[in-house]
Amino acid sequence: MIHLIDSIGSMAAILTTTSFIPQVYKVYTTKQTHDLSLGMFLLFSLGLLLWCIYGILLMAWPIIWANFITLGLTCYILVMKIKYG
């Protein structure tokens, strides 16, 4: 049962993390960010940072790696939003 729970958590982490890749790719190729909400990405990034801290405190690796990678992707979008927004 533990394996099933970990598998579900890992699949959820993979899907939610990779969901940002198309947006990062679009921002990277077009350099257009005017339609993206700065406030949303700031709040979301802060939430991801807190999820990372939570995962570290629990030593829950699926939570840690998924949120750390997603935080990196959203930080890239934030930097591009500030630069080109």
Biopython code that builds the backbone (N, CA, C, O; Angstrom):
import numpy as np
from Bio.PDB.StructureBuilder import StructureBuilder

atoms = [
    (1, "MET", "N", (0.824, -1.204, 0.000)),
    (1, "MET", "CA", (0.000, 0.000, 0.000)),
    (1, "MET", "C", (0.865, 1.263, 0.000)),
    (1, "MET", "O", (0.537, 2.244, -0.668)),
    (2, "ILE", "N", (1.966, 1.235, 0.749)),
    (2, "ILE", "CA", (2.864, 2.389, 0.787)),
    (2, "ILE", "C", (3.407, 2.668, -0.606)),
    (2, "ILE", "O", (3.523, 3.828, -1.003)),
    (3, "HIS", "N", (3.743, 1.618, -1.355)),
    (3, "HIS", "CA", (4.269, 1.783, -2.719)),
    (3, "HIS", "C", (3.239, 2.473, -3.612)),
    (3, "HIS", "O", (3.597, 3.336, -4.413)),
    (4, "LEU", "N", (1.971, 2.103, -3.483)),
    (4, "LEU", "CA", (0.905, 2.724, -4.270)),
    (4, "LEU", "C", (0.780, 4.204, -3.923)),
    (4, "LEU", "O", (0.644, 5.042, -4.814)),
    (5, "ILE", "N", (0.825, 4.524, -2.652)),
    (5, "ILE", "CA", (0.721, 5.917, -2.210)),
    (5, "ILE", "C", (1.898, 6.730, -2.749)),
    (5, "ILE", "O", (1.707, 7.836, -3.253)),
    (6, "ASP", "N", (3.108, 6.189, -2.644)),
    (6, "ASP", "CA", (4.284, 6.882, -3.177)),
    (6, "ASP", "C", (4.203, 7.041, -4.687)),
    (6, "ASP", "O", (4.613, 8.070, -5.226)),
    (7, "SER", "N", (3.679, 6.031, -5.375)),
    (7, "SER", "CA", (3.534, 6.099, -6.828)),
    (7, "SER", "C", (2.553, 7.188, -7.233)),
    (7, "SER", "O", (2.803, 7.930, -8.182)),
    (8, "ILE", "N", (1.443, 7.287, -6.521)),
    (8, "ILE", "CA", (0.458, 8.330, -6.800)),
    (8, "ILE", "C", (1.065, 9.713, -6.550)),
    (8, "ILE", "O", (0.891, 10.624, -7.360)),
    (9, "GLY", "N", (1.769, 9.869, -5.442)),
    (9, "GLY", "CA", (2.421, 11.145, -5.135)),
    (9, "GLY", "C", (3.473, 11.507, -6.165)),
    (9, "GLY", "O", (3.583, 12.666, -6.567)),
    (10, "SER", "N", (4.240, 10.527, -6.592)),
    (10, "SER", "CA", (5.276, 10.784, -7.595)),
    (10, "SER", "C", (4.661, 11.152, -8.938)),
    (10, "SER", "O", (5.156, 12.059, -9.606)),
    (11, "MET", "N", (3.597, 10.473, -9.351)),
    (11, "MET", "CA", (2.936, 10.798, -10.616)),
    (11, "MET", "C", (2.326, 12.199, -10.561)),
    (11, "MET", "O", (2.429, 12.964, -11.521)),
    (12, "ALA", "N", (1.698, 12.527, -9.446)),
    (12, "ALA", "CA", (1.141, 13.877, -9.294)),
    (12, "ALA", "C", (2.254, 14.916, -9.377)),
    (12, "ALA", "O", (2.089, 15.953, -10.019)),
    (13, "ALA", "N", (3.373, 14.646, -8.737)),
    (13, "ALA", "CA", (4.509, 15.570, -8.764)),
    (13, "ALA", "C", (5.046, 15.743, -10.179)),
    (13, "ALA", "O", (5.349, 16.862, -10.594)),
    (14, "ILE", "N", (5.166, 14.656, -10.917)),
    (14, "ILE", "CA", (5.660, 14.726, -12.295)),
    (14, "ILE", "C", (4.712, 15.541, -13.162)),
    (14, "ILE", "O", (5.157, 16.401, -13.923)),
    (15, "LEU", "N", (3.430, 15.287, -13.059)),
    (15, "LEU", "CA", (2.453, 15.993, -13.892)),
    (15, "LEU", "C", (2.382, 17.480, -13.571)),
    (15, "LEU", "O", (2.378, 18.312, -14.479)),
    (16, "THR", "N", (2.326, 17.821, -12.281)),
    (16, "THR", "CA", (2.213, 19.241, -11.937)),
    (16, "THR", "C", (3.506, 19.996, -12.231)),
    (16, "THR", "O", (3.465, 21.174, -12.586)),
    (17, "THR", "N", (4.638, 19.338, -12.089)),
    (17, "THR", "CA", (5.914, 19.984, -12.383)),
    (17, "THR", "C", (6.080, 20.197, -13.875)),
    (17, "THR", "O", (6.439, 21.293, -14.307)),
    (18, "THR", "N", (5.825, 19.172, -14.664)),
    (18, "THR", "CA", (6.012, 19.297, -16.112)),
    (18, "THR", "C", (4.968, 20.195, -16.759)),
    (18, "THR", "O", (5.156, 20.631, -17.895)),
    (19, "SER", "N", (3.880, 20.479, -16.066)),
    (19, "SER", "CA", (2.860, 21.355, -16.640)),
    (19, "SER", "C", (3.386, 22.766, -16.881)),
    (19, "SER", "O", (2.811, 23.506, -17.679)),
    (20, "PHE", "N", (4.453, 23.148, -16.215)),
    (20, "PHE", "CA", (5.022, 24.483, -16.409)),
    (20, "PHE", "C", (5.992, 24.549, -17.582)),
    (20, "PHE", "O", (6.335, 25.644, -18.030)),
    (21, "ILE", "N", (6.436, 23.422, -18.081)),
    (21, "ILE", "CA", (7.421, 23.414, -19.162)),
    (21, "ILE", "C", (6.899, 24.095, -20.431)),
    (21, "ILE", "O", (7.646, 24.867, -21.032)),
    (22, "PRO", "N", (5.650, 23.850, -20.873)),
    (22, "PRO", "CA", (5.177, 24.572, -22.065)),
    (22, "PRO", "C", (5.180, 26.097, -21.882)),
    (22, "PRO", "O", (5.489, 26.831, -22.822)),
    (23, "GLN", "N", (4.840, 26.573, -20.685)),
    (23, "GLN", "CA", (4.844, 28.023, -20.447)),
    (23, "GLN", "C", (6.266, 28.574, -20.461)),
    (23, "GLN", "O", (6.522, 29.633, -21.035)),
    (24, "VAL", "N", (7.180, 27.858, -19.834)),
    (24, "VAL", "CA", (8.581, 28.287, -19.844)),
    (24, "VAL", "C", (9.108, 28.321, -21.274)),
    (24, "VAL", "O", (9.793, 29.267, -21.663)),
    (25, "TYR", "N", (8.791, 27.294, -22.053)),
    (25, "TYR", "CA", (9.243, 27.236, -23.449)),
    (25, "TYR", "C", (8.680, 28.407, -24.249)),
    (25, "TYR", "O", (9.396, 29.032, -25.031)),
    (26, "LYS", "N", (7.391, 28.700, -24.049)),
    (26, "LYS", "CA", (6.769, 29.807, -24.781)),
    (26, "LYS", "C", (7.403, 31.142, -24.398)),
    (26, "LYS", "O", (7.689, 31.966, -25.268)),
    (27, "VAL", "N", (7.621, 31.356, -23.114)),
    (27, "VAL", "CA", (8.265, 32.597, -22.670)),
    (27, "VAL", "C", (9.689, 32.669, -23.219)),
    (27, "VAL", "O", (10.132, 33.731, -23.655)),
    (28, "TYR", "N", (10.400, 31.554, -23.200)),
    (28, "TYR", "CA", (11.779, 31.518, -23.700)),
    (28, "TYR", "C", (11.844, 31.847, -25.186)),
    (28, "TYR", "O", (12.720, 32.597, -25.616)),
    (29, "THR", "N", (10.925, 31.294, -25.973)),
    (29, "THR", "CA", (10.995, 31.495, -27.422)),
    (29, "THR", "C", (10.416, 32.827, -27.875)),
    (29, "THR", "O", (10.913, 33.412, -28.837)),
    (30, "THR", "N", (9.376, 33.322, -27.205)),
    (30, "THR", "CA", (8.724, 34.553, -27.656)),
    (30, "THR", "C", (9.157, 35.801, -26.901)),
    (30, "THR", "O", (9.024, 36.911, -27.414)),
    (31, "LYS", "N", (9.673, 35.632, -25.691)),
    (31, "LYS", "CA", (10.040, 36.754, -24.809)),
    (31, "LYS", "C", (8.832, 37.642, -24.501)),
    (31, "LYS", "O", (8.995, 38.813, -24.157)),
    (32, "GLN", "N", (7.620, 37.089, -24.623)),
    (32, "GLN", "CA", (6.395, 37.834, -24.344)),
    (32, "GLN", "C", (5.770, 37.337, -23.052)),
    (32, "GLN", "O", (5.465, 36.153, -22.906)),
    (33, "THR", "N", (5.583, 38.259, -22.118)),
    (33, "THR", "CA", (5.017, 37.887, -20.814)),
    (33, "THR", "C", (3.897, 38.824, -20.377)),
    (33, "THR", "O", (3.428, 38.736, -19.243)),
    (34, "HIS", "N", (3.465, 39.715, -21.258)),
    (34, "HIS", "CA", (2.484, 40.719, -20.845)),
    (34, "HIS", "C", (1.149, 40.119, -20.410)),
    (34, "HIS", "O", (0.427, 40.747, -19.635)),
    (35, "ASP", "N", (0.805, 38.933, -20.882)),
    (35, "ASP", "CA", (-0.454, 38.300, -20.488)),
    (35, "ASP", "C", (-0.352, 37.496, -19.195)),
    (35, "ASP", "O", (-1.359, 36.983, -18.706)),
    (36, "LEU", "N", (0.835, 37.381, -18.644)),
    (36, "LEU", "CA", (1.021, 36.614, -17.415)),
    (36, "LEU", "C", (0.867, 37.531, -16.206)),
    (36, "LEU", "O", (1.293, 38.686, -16.231)),
    (37, "SER", "N", (0.265, 37.013, -15.167)),
    (37, "SER", "CA", (0.036, 37.790, -13.948)),
    (37, "SER", "C", (1.259, 37.724, -13.039)),
    (37, "SER", "O", (1.629, 36.650, -12.564)),
    (38, "LEU", "N", (1.878, 38.867, -12.801)),
    (38, "LEU", "CA", (3.024, 38.939, -11.901)),
    (38, "LEU", "C", (2.608, 38.533, -10.479)),
    (38, "LEU", "O", (3.320, 37.789, -9.805)),
    (39, "GLY", "N", (1.453, 39.027, -10.037)),
    (39, "GLY", "CA", (0.975, 38.700, -8.697)),
    (39, "GLY", "C", (0.768, 37.205, -8.509)),
    (39, "GLY", "O", (1.129, 36.649, -7.472)),
    (40, "MET", "N", (0.192, 36.559, -9.506)),
    (40, "MET", "CA", (-0.039, 35.117, -9.407)),
    (40, "MET", "C", (1.279, 34.370, -9.299)),
    (40, "MET", "O", (1.414, 33.480, -8.459)),
    (41, "PHE", "N", (2.259, 34.718, -10.137)),
    (41, "PHE", "CA", (3.533, 34.012, -10.106)),
    (41, "PHE", "C", (4.311, 34.309, -8.830)),
    (41, "PHE", "O", (5.027, 33.436, -8.340)),
    (42, "LEU", "N", (4.195, 35.509, -8.280)),
    (42, "LEU", "CA", (4.841, 35.806, -7.001)),
    (42, "LEU", "C", (4.240, 34.969, -5.872)),
    (42, "LEU", "O", (4.969, 34.356, -5.093)),
    (43, "LEU", "N", (2.918, 34.945, -5.788)),
    (43, "LEU", "CA", (2.249, 34.169, -4.742)),
    (43, "LEU", "C", (2.499, 32.668, -4.919)),
    (43, "LEU", "O", (2.739, 31.953, -3.946)),
    (44, "PHE", "N", (2.440, 32.204, -6.157)),
    (44, "PHE", "CA", (2.665, 30.786, -6.423)),
    (44, "PHE", "C", (4.088, 30.383, -6.051)),
    (44, "PHE", "O", (4.305, 29.319, -5.472)),
    (45, "SER", "N", (5.062, 31.239, -6.388)),
    (45, "SER", "CA", (6.459, 30.944, -6.054)),
    (45, "SER", "C", (6.673, 30.907, -4.551)),
    (45, "SER", "O", (7.402, 30.051, -4.050)),
    (46, "LEU", "N", (6.051, 31.822, -3.829)),
    (46, "LEU", "CA", (6.140, 31.808, -2.371)),
    (46, "LEU", "C", (5.522, 30.517, -1.813)),
    (46, "LEU", "O", (6.069, 29.900, -0.899)),
    (47, "GLY", "N", (4.392, 30.128, -2.370)),
    (47, "GLY", "CA", (3.770, 28.870, -1.952)),
    (47, "GLY", "C", (4.674, 27.674, -2.221)),
    (47, "GLY", "O", (4.768, 26.770, -1.391)),
    (48, "LEU", "N", (5.341, 27.661, -3.373)),
    (48, "LEU", "CA", (6.271, 26.577, -3.692)),
    (48, "LEU", "C", (7.445, 26.546, -2.723)),
    (48, "LEU", "O", (7.880, 25.475, -2.300)),
    (49, "LEU", "N", (7.951, 27.714, -2.375)),
    (49, "LEU", "CA", (9.043, 27.784, -1.407)),
    (49, "LEU", "C", (8.606, 27.180, -0.070)),
    (49, "LEU", "O", (9.356, 26.427, 0.551)),
    (50, "LEU", "N", (7.405, 27.511, 0.362)),
    (50, "LEU", "CA", (6.888, 26.957, 1.614)),
    (50, "LEU", "C", (6.677, 25.446, 1.510)),
    (50, "LEU", "O", (6.924, 24.727, 2.478)),
    (51, "TRP", "N", (6.227, 24.954, 0.357)),
    (51, "TRP", "CA", (6.101, 23.512, 0.141)),
    (51, "TRP", "C", (7.466, 22.841, 0.229)),
    (51, "TRP", "O", (7.588, 21.754, 0.795)),
    (52, "CYS", "N", (8.497, 23.481, -0.328)),
    (52, "CYS", "CA", (9.855, 22.929, -0.234)),
    (52, "CYS", "C", (10.295, 22.813, 1.225)),
    (52, "CYS", "O", (10.829, 21.784, 1.641)),
    (53, "ILE", "N", (10.069, 23.860, 1.985)),
    (53, "ILE", "CA", (10.433, 23.846, 3.412)),
    (53, "ILE", "C", (9.650, 22.757, 4.138)),
    (53, "ILE", "O", (10.216, 22.020, 4.944)),
    (54, "TYR", "N", (8.375, 22.653, 3.863)),
    (54, "TYR", "CA", (7.519, 21.626, 4.465)),
    (54, "TYR", "C", (8.048, 20.237, 4.120)),
    (54, "TYR", "O", (8.158, 19.376, 4.994)),
    (55, "GLY", "N", (8.372, 20.021, 2.861)),
    (55, "GLY", "CA", (8.906, 18.729, 2.439)),
    (55, "GLY", "C", (10.223, 18.403, 3.115)),
    (55, "GLY", "O", (10.462, 17.257, 3.494)),
    (56, "ILE", "N", (11.075, 19.398, 3.268)),
    (56, "ILE", "CA", (12.365, 19.187, 3.944)),
    (56, "ILE", "C", (12.135, 18.808, 5.406)),
    (56, "ILE", "O", (12.778, 17.897, 5.926)),
    (57, "LEU", "N", (11.223, 19.505, 6.055)),
    (57, "LEU", "CA", (10.933, 19.203, 7.461)),
    (57, "LEU", "C", (10.384, 17.786, 7.634)),
    (57, "LEU", "O", (10.646, 17.133, 8.644)),
    (58, "LEU", "N", (9.624, 17.316, 6.649)),
    (58, "LEU", "CA", (9.075, 15.965, 6.706)),
    (58, "LEU", "C", (10.002, 14.920, 6.074)),
    (58, "LEU", "O", (9.777, 13.717, 6.204)),
    (59, "MET", "N", (11.041, 15.397, 5.394)),
    (59, "MET", "CA", (11.924, 14.525, 4.613)),
    (59, "MET", "C", (11.112, 13.732, 3.581)),
    (59, "MET", "O", (11.344, 12.540, 3.379)),
    (60, "ALA", "N", (10.170, 14.401, 2.941)),
    (60, "ALA", "CA", (9.302, 13.801, 1.928)),
    (60, "ALA", "C", (9.850, 14.170, 0.553)),
    (60, "ALA", "O", (9.555, 15.241, 0.024)),
    (61, "TRP", "N", (10.650, 13.275, -0.018)),
    (61, "TRP", "CA", (11.362, 13.580, -1.261)),
    (61, "TRP", "C", (10.472, 13.920, -2.442)),
    (61, "TRP", "O", (10.841, 14.814, -3.205)),
    (62, "PRO", "N", (9.321, 13.274, -2.658)),
    (62, "PRO", "CA", (8.481, 13.706, -3.781)),
    (62, "PRO", "C", (8.027, 15.163, -3.648)),
    (62, "PRO", "O", (7.958, 15.892, -4.638)),
    (63, "ILE", "N", (7.720, 15.578, -2.416)),
    (63, "ILE", "CA", (7.318, 16.972, -2.187)),
    (63, "ILE", "C", (8.502, 17.896, -2.422)),
    (63, "ILE", "O", (8.349, 18.957, -3.028)),
    (64, "ILE", "N", (9.671, 17.510, -1.952)),
    (64, "ILE", "CA", (10.861, 18.360, -2.075)),
    (64, "ILE", "C", (11.244, 18.549, -3.529)),
    (64, "ILE", "O", (11.334, 19.684, -3.998)),
    (65, "TRP", "N", (11.475, 17.452, -4.260)),
    (65, "TRP", "CA", (12.007, 17.604, -5.621)),
    (65, "TRP", "C", (10.989, 18.227, -6.562)),
    (65, "TRP", "O", (11.354, 19.046, -7.405)),
    (66, "ALA", "N", (9.721, 17.856, -6.438)),
    (66, "ALA", "CA", (8.715, 18.414, -7.342)),
    (66, "ALA", "C", (8.578, 19.918, -7.152)),
    (66, "ALA", "O", (8.536, 20.670, -8.126)),
    (67, "ASN", "N", (8.507, 20.352, -5.914)),
    (67, "ASN", "CA", (8.322, 21.776, -5.662)),
    (67, "ASN", "C", (9.595, 22.571, -5.918)),
    (67, "ASN", "O", (9.519, 23.732, -6.321)),
    (68, "PHE", "N", (10.742, 21.984, -5.696)),
    (68, "PHE", "CA", (12.004, 22.668, -5.988)),
    (68, "PHE", "C", (12.153, 22.892, -7.494)),
    (68, "PHE", "O", (12.528, 23.983, -7.923)),
    (69, "ILE", "N", (11.863, 21.876, -8.291)),
    (69, "ILE", "CA", (11.949, 22.024, -9.752)),
    (69, "ILE", "C", (10.917, 23.025, -10.250)),
    (69, "ILE", "O", (11.230, 23.888, -11.071)),
    (70, "THR", "N", (9.684, 22.912, -9.756)),
    (70, "THR", "CA", (8.641, 23.854, -10.171)),
    (70, "THR", "C", (8.990, 25.275, -9.750)),
    (70, "THR", "O", (8.720, 26.220, -10.490)),
    (71, "LEU", "N", (9.581, 25.437, -8.582)),
    (71, "LEU", "CA", (10.019, 26.756, -8.134)),
    (71, "LEU", "C", (11.058, 27.330, -9.097)),
    (71, "LEU", "O", (11.016, 28.517, -9.420)),
    (72, "GLY", "N", (11.973, 26.506, -9.547)),
    (72, "GLY", "CA", (12.958, 26.962, -10.535)),
    (72, "GLY", "C", (12.294, 27.415, -11.823)),
    (72, "GLY", "O", (12.672, 28.444, -12.383)),
    (73, "LEU", "N", (11.310, 26.663, -12.301)),
    (73, "LEU", "CA", (10.603, 27.038, -13.531)),
    (73, "LEU", "C", (9.830, 28.333, -13.350)),
    (73, "LEU", "O", (9.857, 29.200, -14.223)),
    (74, "THR", "N", (9.140, 28.471, -12.221)),
    (74, "THR", "CA", (8.371, 29.694, -12.003)),
    (74, "THR", "C", (9.274, 30.897, -11.758)),
    (74, "THR", "O", (8.922, 32.018, -12.125)),
    (75, "CYS", "N", (10.428, 30.680, -11.145)),
    (75, "CYS", "CA", (11.366, 31.791, -10.959)),
    (75, "CYS", "C", (11.893, 32.279, -12.303)),
    (75, "CYS", "O", (12.093, 33.479, -12.497)),
    (76, "TYR", "N", (12.118, 31.354, -13.228)),
    (76, "TYR", "CA", (12.532, 31.761, -14.576)),
    (76, "TYR", "C", (11.448, 32.643, -15.204)),
    (76, "TYR", "O", (11.747, 33.690, -15.780)),
    (77, "ILE", "N", (10.182, 32.209, -15.087)),
    (77, "ILE", "CA", (9.084, 32.995, -15.642)),
    (77, "ILE", "C", (9.004, 34.353, -14.952)),
    (77, "ILE", "O", (8.765, 35.364, -15.612)),
    (78, "LEU", "N", (9.198, 34.392, -13.637)),
    (78, "LEU", "CA", (9.183, 35.664, -12.912)),
    (78, "LEU", "C", (10.276, 36.607, -13.402)),
    (78, "LEU", "O", (10.024, 37.792, -13.623)),
    (79, "VAL", "N", (11.473, 36.089, -13.571)),
    (79, "VAL", "CA", (12.581, 36.925, -14.058)),
    (79, "VAL", "C", (12.257, 37.469, -15.439)),
    (79, "VAL", "O", (12.479, 38.648, -15.718)),
    (80, "MET", "N", (11.734, 36.611, -16.300)),
    (80, "MET", "CA", (11.382, 37.063, -17.649)),
    (80, "MET", "C", (10.226, 38.057, -17.617)),
    (80, "MET", "O", (10.202, 38.995, -18.415)),
    (81, "LYS", "N", (9.262, 37.868, -16.705)),
    (81, "LYS", "CA", (8.152, 38.800, -16.565)),
    (81, "LYS", "C", (8.658, 40.161, -16.131)),
    (81, "LYS", "O", (8.214, 41.182, -16.656)),
    (82, "ILE", "N", (9.573, 40.190, -15.190)),
    (82, "ILE", "CA", (10.137, 41.467, -14.736)),
    (82, "ILE", "C", (10.944, 42.115, -15.855)),
    (82, "ILE", "O", (10.887, 43.330, -16.043)),
    (83, "LYS", "N", (11.690, 41.311, -16.589)),
    (83, "LYS", "CA", (12.539, 41.836, -17.666)),
    (83, "LYS", "C", (11.738, 42.303, -18.879)),
    (83, "LYS", "O", (12.019, 43.366, -19.433)),
    (84, "TYR", "N", (10.744, 41.520, -19.297)),
    (84, "TYR", "CA", (10.018, 41.819, -20.539)),
    (84, "TYR", "C", (8.573, 42.261, -20.324)),
    (84, "TYR", "O", (7.917, 42.714, -21.262)),
    (85, "GLY", "N", (8.065, 42.129, -19.070)),
    (85, "GLY", "CA", (6.651, 42.316, -18.793)),
    (85, "GLY", "C", (6.115, 43.667, -19.024)),
    (85, "GLY", "O", (4.925, 43.903, -18.812)),
]
sb = StructureBuilder()
sb.init_structure("model")
sb.init_model(0)
sb.init_chain("A")
sb.init_seg("    ")
for serial, (resi, resn, name, xyz) in enumerate(atoms, 1):
    if name == "N":
        sb.init_residue(resn, " ", resi, " ")
    sb.init_atom(name, np.array(xyz, "f"), 0.0, 1.0, " ", f" {name:<3s}", serial, name[0])
structure = sb.get_structure()
